[in-house]
């Protein structure tokens, strides 16, 4: 079965919501949530995650059939810069 654009977007959004819910629980921080997209100035998919020293963390979520880690890491790095974060990471599910 192949994914349509609509089913791919729905799967991605569901993954982002589930991961944000998990992080909010694991970090005991109810401010963690899915972030709205900002087009070219996108700042990652999950907001309000911080390092132990308080620096911003940008999280790019991917729910895909085919891996593209180098491209996703480049995307996370751009978004890290857009958000003035200290680190950008990719959370993926194949």
N, C-alpha and C positions, 0 to 999 in steps of 0.2 A: 504494500500500500504506500502511495506517495502522499506527501503533505501538500496541501494547498497553502497559499500565503496566509489565509485566515486561520487555518488550523495550526500553522507554525507560530503565528503571533499569539494565539490562545494558549498554546503549550508553553511558550516563553513567559507569558504573563502569569500563568499558574505556578510555574517554577519560581519566578521572582517572589510571588506572594508567600509560597511555602517556605522558601529560604529566609525571607525577612521575618516570618513568624518564628522560625526556628532560632534565628539569631537573637530576636527580642527575648525569647525564653532563655537561651543559653547565656546571654550577657546580662539577663535580668534588667533590661532597659526597654521600656515601652515606647521610647522615641524612635526605635529602629522601624523603618517602613520602606516600602517601594517608592522610589522617586519618580516624578514625572520626567519625561524626556524633554530635552532642551535643544533639539536639533543639532546644529554644528557645535554648540557649546555644551553638549551633553556632559554630565558630571557623574556618570555611573548609574547603576540600577537600584542600589540600596543606600539609604541615607542614615546618618546618625551613628555610624560605627567609628570608634576611635581606637588608637593604639593605647597601650598601657600608660604611655606618657601624655596622652591627650591629643595626639596628631590625628588628622582626618584620614580615613581609609576609604578609597573608592573601590566598589565591588561591581564587576561586570558579570552578569549571569548569562549563561548560554545553555539552552536545552535543544540539542541538535542531533542529527544522524551522522554527520561527518565532522571530524575534528579539524580545527584550523587554529591551533594554539598560537603560532607566531603572530597571526593577524589579530587575534583577540588580545594578546599582550600589548601589541602596538596601540590598539583601541583603548585599553585600560590606561596606558601611559598618557595618551592624549587627554583622557577624561581626568586623570590625576592632576595634570597641569591645569585643566579648566576649573577644578575645584580647589586648587592650591593645597592638595593633600600630600601627605608624606609617603604614601604607598598606594599602588593600584594592584588589585588582584582579580583573577578570573575564577569564577565558580562555574563548573560545567557539568552537565549530565548528558550522557550519550544515550 
